[in-house]
Amino acid sequence: MGIDGAFVTIVGALDAFPRRLAGREIARCGGTLRRTISRRTDIAVIGHGLAEKSTERRLCGLFARIEKASARPVSEQAFLILIGATQTDGEARQLSRDALIAQSGLAARIFDRINLFDVFDVSQPPYGFRDLVAARQYAGLIDDGLDWLDLVRAIRMRSPVSAASQIAAARLEKSDAGQVLMRAGDRLTELDGQHVLDLQVHAEDSLDQMFHAAEEAEADEDWDEAARLYARCADMDRSDPDIAFNLSSVLLQKGDLQGARHTLNRVLAIDPDCAEARYNLAAIARQQNQPDAARRHLEQAIEIDPGYADPFYNLALLEFEAGRPDEAARLWSAYLELDSSSDWAQKARHGLQLINLMKQQSAKPAGDTGLDLKP
């Protein structure tokens, strides 16, 4: 997949250049830069700065969101290749991903995570001999108890441009204090030498920093601080739908339904094709006992994105509760075509069973059905 026609989200600061310049390059290649991971994200670029700023828990949550969105995660180096800012070196390489994992002893999960931070000469197969040598050293350090994120931080500090080409020629060891050290002969030295780019601070850079701080506050469930920071971001850039959507999500967490609804309407004014905004408006309408409005928003979400499973489920439940079992059955069946394995899929099957029971008994089910709306 190339950049042309793709929605691209950059997560974390890039070493190569500021986000605003990355946005220009993405636009030049025919893509669209967005701030957050959503269902429409095609490519998620993992900036090197993410390793320095994030915790392992937050990164695992990020990777889970990327996977749920069916987005393609790429490293910063791979992104530069996609936009034509750099090229592969042309060196002959023959190792596949599976071969590199098998011969290095790295766990596949760990390999996929550290590979997104360009700790090898290349970020996608085929890999070379230097990558294998480096991978074996990484595996040894992790076997000695070093956390994968600490490893990434140490390697990125040492080799901002090309990790494996330098690491393969050295010998890495873990100190008693948990540091990654490099042995050169009889001497052990710390991994240092991180380069600092002398970049002028721009308003867009300040916005990016504030947005990242808001995301961290949201991840820590500090809803008041997250709302404050997202609101400041929204004041700085009123044309960005991702900022407004994140603000609405935090307002929902705070229980501010009126503020969330107002902000979601602002999202739709900027981006009419945001199905998630319609979905959340439906949830607010439901909480305010407005089933017709909830139904309308869910129908519009389905119209915008027929592959979005969640609106099918909630609309089916609304139809079921309104006494229209045939329409509910159609919608739950459509939901199961999109999601057949989750806990909610099991609930959709339960709903279909209730409808079949109703038809057999020519009666409405009594008592608690065990069904509820998807959040």
C-alpha positions as a printed Julia matrix, in Angstrom:
375×3 Matrix{Float64}:
   0.0     0.0    0.0
   1.32    3.43  -0.96
   0.44    6.88   0.32
  -1.84    7.92  -2.56
  -5.44    8.0   -1.33
  -4.49    6.79   2.15
  -5.35    8.26   5.56
  -2.09    8.48   7.51
  -1.7     8.98  11.27
   1.7     9.84  12.73
   2.04    8.69  16.34
   4.96   10.17  18.24
   7.55   12.71  17.15
   9.55   11.99  14.0
  13.33   12.28  14.0
  13.38   13.17  10.31
  11.35   16.38  10.33
   8.46   18.13  12.13
   4.91   16.91  11.7
   3.88   19.88   9.57
   6.54   19.0    6.97
   5.49   15.36   7.09
   1.94   16.52   6.38
   3.12   18.41   3.32
   4.94   15.35   2.02
   1.9    13.14   2.63
  -0.3    15.62   0.75
   2.24   15.76  -2.09
   1.98   11.99  -2.38
  -1.82   12.14  -2.48
  -2.51   11.13   1.12
  -4.32   12.77   4.04
  -2.73   13.31   7.46
  -4.94   12.68  10.51
  -4.05   13.03  14.17
  -5.56    9.9   15.73
  -6.1     6.25  14.93
  -9.63    5.66  13.64
 -11.49    3.2   11.46
 -10.39    5.13   8.39
  -6.69    5.05   9.25
  -4.81    3.14   6.55
  -1.22    3.72   7.7
  -0.01    4.34  11.26
   3.51    5.79  11.33
   5.4     5.04  14.55
   7.7     7.98  15.24
  10.96    7.34  17.04
  10.01    9.88  19.72
   7.23    7.58  20.9
   9.74    5.23  22.53
  11.12    8.02  24.69
   7.77    9.46  25.8
   5.5     6.42  26.26
   5.2     3.57  28.72
   4.89   -0.05  27.69
   1.23   -0.09  28.78
   0.4     2.85  26.55
   2.28    1.39  23.62
   0.48   -1.93  23.97
  -2.81   -0.02  24.0
  -1.74    1.87  20.88
  -0.8    -1.32  19.03
  -4.16   -2.8   20.0
  -5.99    0.26  18.58
  -4.0     0.04  15.36
  -4.85   -3.64  15.01
  -8.53   -3.01  15.75
  -8.6    -0.31  13.06
  -7.0    -2.77  10.58
  -4.37   -0.1    9.92
  -0.89   -0.91   8.69
   1.8     0.08  11.23
   5.06    1.26   9.67
   8.29    2.51  11.15
   9.64    5.97  10.54
  12.21    4.58   8.1
   9.52    2.74   6.14
   7.46    5.96   6.04
  10.38    7.9    4.56
  10.65    5.27   1.83
   6.91    5.49   1.15
   7.05    9.26   0.59
  10.26    9.0   -1.43
  12.4    10.89   1.09
  14.95    8.05   1.23
  15.7     4.82  -0.56
  16.89    1.37   0.41
  20.65    0.97   0.14
  20.46   -1.78  -2.48
  22.42   -4.26  -0.35
  21.65   -7.9   -1.12
  19.5    -9.38   1.65
  17.9   -12.8    1.81
  16.38  -13.4    5.26
  12.6   -13.44   5.63
  10.89  -12.21   8.79
  10.27  -15.78   9.98
  13.86  -16.82   9.23
  15.27  -13.85  11.15
  13.06  -14.65  14.14
  13.93  -18.34  14.09
  17.69  -17.8   13.75
  17.91  -14.99  16.3
  15.78  -16.47  19.07
  13.65  -13.32  19.36
  10.0   -13.88  20.18
   7.81  -12.9   17.22
   5.79  -10.45  19.33
   8.95   -8.72  20.58
  10.44   -8.62  17.09
   7.36   -6.94  15.62
   7.4    -4.28  18.35
  11.07   -3.35  18.26
  11.09   -3.48  14.46
   8.69   -0.54  14.4
  11.44    1.62  15.94
  14.06    0.91  13.23
  16.5    -1.08  15.34
  17.51   -2.99  12.21
  19.06   -1.74   8.97
  15.71   -2.24   7.25
  12.21   -2.37   8.69
  10.74   -4.91   6.28
  11.99   -8.12   4.68
  14.28   -9.24   3.27
  16.78   -8.73   6.1
  20.55   -9.02   5.98
  23.36  -10.62   7.97
  23.93   -7.49  10.07
  20.27   -7.54  11.04
  20.65  -11.14  12.18
  23.75  -10.36  14.27
  21.98   -7.42  15.88
  18.83   -9.49  16.47
  20.82  -12.16  18.29
  22.3    -9.51  20.57
  18.84   -8.08  21.25
  17.53  -11.55  22.05
  20.37  -12.13  24.51
  19.7    -8.86  26.32
  15.99   -9.6   26.58
  16.78  -13.11  27.86
  18.91  -11.41  30.53
  15.81   -9.55  31.7
  16.02   -6.28  29.78
  12.63   -4.82  28.89
  12.02   -4.46  25.15
  11.15   -0.77  25.46
  14.35   -0.02  27.42
  16.25   -1.86  24.69
  14.65    0.29  22.01
  15.47    3.47  23.91
  19.11    2.47  24.28
  19.51    1.46  20.63
  17.78    4.57  19.3
  20.07    6.71  21.46
  23.14    5.05  20.02
  22.1     4.82  16.41
  19.57    7.43  15.32
  20.04    6.61  11.64
  21.0     2.97  11.15
  21.0     0.69  14.16
  22.12   -2.73  12.99
  25.09   -1.49  10.97
  26.65   -0.16  14.2
  25.3    -2.69  16.68
  26.44   -5.67  14.62
  30.04   -4.47  14.91
  29.82   -4.1   18.7
  29.01   -6.3   21.65
  26.13   -5.32  23.85
  25.87   -6.21  27.52
  23.42   -5.47  30.31
  24.83   -3.92  33.48
  23.71   -4.82  36.99
  21.8    -1.52  37.03
  19.87   -2.52  33.92
  21.75   -0.28  31.49
  22.69   -1.38  27.99
  26.45   -1.08  27.58
  28.71   -1.54  24.57
  31.98   -3.43  24.91
  34.93   -2.33  22.81
  37.91   -4.51  23.69
  38.28   -4.4   27.47
  36.26   -1.21  27.84
  32.56   -0.84  28.53
  30.89    2.38  27.46
  27.37    3.68  27.75
  25.21    3.93  24.69
  25.02    7.64  24.07
  25.44   10.14  21.29
  21.79   10.94  20.63
  21.63   13.68  18.01
  19.61   16.83  18.57
  18.22   18.68  15.57
  18.38   22.46  15.84
  14.84   23.16  14.74
  13.0    26.41  15.2
   9.91   26.0   17.37
   6.69   26.56  15.39
   3.11   26.87  16.52
   2.34   23.49  14.96
   5.08   21.88  17.06
   3.53   23.39  20.22
   0.14   22.03  19.17
   1.63   18.58  18.65
   3.22   18.67  22.1
  -0.04   19.73  23.74
  -2.0    17.09  21.82
   0.44   14.4   22.97
   0.09   15.61  26.57
  -3.7    15.41  26.2
  -3.44   11.84  24.92
  -1.28   10.91  27.91
  -3.78   12.45  30.33
  -6.57   10.53  28.59
  -4.61    7.28  28.84
  -4.17    7.94  32.56
  -7.95    8.58  32.83
  -7.32   12.11  34.06
 -10.45   13.33  32.3
 -10.36   16.9   33.61
  -6.79   17.49  32.45
  -7.38   15.73  29.13
 -10.48   17.86  28.47
  -8.58   21.04  29.33
  -5.69   20.19  26.99
  -7.88   19.01  24.12
  -9.96   22.19  24.44
  -6.79   24.28  24.14
  -5.77   22.24  21.09
  -9.22   22.81  19.57
  -8.85   26.57  20.11
  -5.49   26.45  18.31
  -6.84   24.48  15.34
 -10.6    24.54  14.79
 -10.29   22.7   11.46
  -8.98   19.41  12.87
 -11.75   16.8   13.35
  -9.53   14.44  15.34
  -8.93   17.0   18.08
 -12.64   17.71  18.35
 -13.51   14.0   18.38
 -11.03   13.25  21.17
 -12.42   16.17  23.16
 -15.95   14.79  22.74
 -14.84   11.35  23.94
 -13.32   12.83  27.09
 -16.44   14.92  27.72
 -18.48   11.73  27.48
 -16.24   10.16  30.11
 -16.88   13.19  32.33
 -20.63   12.79  31.87
 -20.98   16.12  30.05
 -23.52   14.94  27.46
 -24.41   18.42  26.26
 -20.77   19.38  25.73
 -20.01   16.08  24.02
 -23.0    16.43  21.68
 -22.03   20.0   20.77
 -18.46   18.92  20.05
 -19.54   15.9   17.99
 -21.7    18.16  15.84
 -18.59   20.27  15.32
 -16.73   17.14  14.22
 -19.43   16.44  11.61
 -19.31   20.03  10.4
 -15.59   19.51   9.69
 -15.81   15.87   8.55
 -19.33   14.77   7.53
 -18.08   11.22   6.88
 -17.05   10.5   10.48
 -19.17    7.44  11.29
 -17.79    7.26  14.83
 -19.22   10.72  15.55
 -22.66    9.57  14.41
 -22.32    6.46  16.57
 -21.48    8.48  19.67
 -24.32   10.91  19.0
 -26.63    7.9   18.94
 -25.3     6.81  22.34
 -26.0    10.27  23.77
 -29.51   10.31  22.29
 -30.17    6.91  23.84
 -29.03    8.12  27.27
 -31.37   11.1   26.9
 -34.3     8.8   26.06
 -34.48    9.9   22.41
 -34.74    6.58  20.52
 -35.78    8.17  17.22
 -32.73   10.42  17.19
 -30.51    7.48  18.18
 -31.96    5.41  15.35
 -31.36    8.2   12.84
 -27.72    8.61  13.86
 -27.08    4.86  13.69
 -28.65    4.61  10.25
 -26.43    7.47   9.06
 -23.35    5.79  10.55
 -24.16    2.61   8.59
 -24.73    4.62   5.42
 -21.35    6.32   5.83
 -19.45    3.11   6.65
 -21.25   -0.18   5.86
 -18.28   -2.1    7.26
 -18.64   -0.57  10.73
 -20.17   -3.37  12.79
 -21.14   -1.59  16.02
 -24.02    0.53  14.62
 -25.68   -2.62  13.27
 -25.75   -4.16  16.74
 -27.17   -1.13  18.56
 -29.71   -0.38  15.83
 -30.86   -4.0   16.01
 -31.42   -3.68  19.75
 -33.41   -0.47  19.26
 -35.59   -2.19  16.67
 -36.04   -5.19  18.95
 -37.13   -2.98  21.84
 -39.5    -1.07  19.51
 -41.33   -4.3   18.65
 -39.86   -4.82  15.18
 -38.2    -8.25  15.52
 -37.84   -8.95  11.79
 -35.82   -5.78  11.27
 -33.8    -6.54  14.41
 -33.04  -10.02  13.08
 -31.87   -8.58   9.76
 -29.55   -6.13  11.51
 -28.11   -8.68  13.94
 -27.49  -11.05  11.04
 -25.67   -8.22   9.24
 -23.65   -7.58  12.38
 -22.57  -11.23  12.54
 -21.3   -11.02   8.96
 -18.88   -8.33  10.18
 -18.1    -9.75  13.64
 -18.57  -13.46  14.27
 -16.18  -14.13  17.14
 -16.43  -11.46  19.85
 -18.49  -11.49  23.04
 -20.88   -9.1   21.32
 -21.31  -11.59  18.48
 -22.5   -14.09  21.08
 -25.01  -11.52  22.33
 -26.23  -10.94  18.78
 -26.82  -14.69  18.44
 -28.72  -14.57  21.73
 -30.9   -11.83  20.27
 -31.64  -13.95  17.2
 -32.54  -16.88  19.46
 -34.98  -14.67  21.36
 -36.61  -13.6   18.11
 -36.98  -17.23  17.01
 -38.49  -18.07  20.39
 -40.95  -15.2   20.02
 -42.04  -16.48  16.64
 -42.53  -20.0   17.97
 -44.55  -18.81  20.96
 -46.21  -15.84  19.22
 -45.36  -13.76  22.25
 -42.95  -11.11  23.46
 -40.1   -12.23  25.71
 -40.68  -11.43  29.35
 -38.14  -10.23  31.89
 -34.51   -9.36  31.35
 -33.32  -10.28  27.86
 -29.64  -10.06  28.84
 -29.01   -7.64  25.96
 -27.48   -4.2   26.22
 -26.07   -1.53  23.94
 -22.46   -1.59  22.78
 -20.4     1.22  24.27
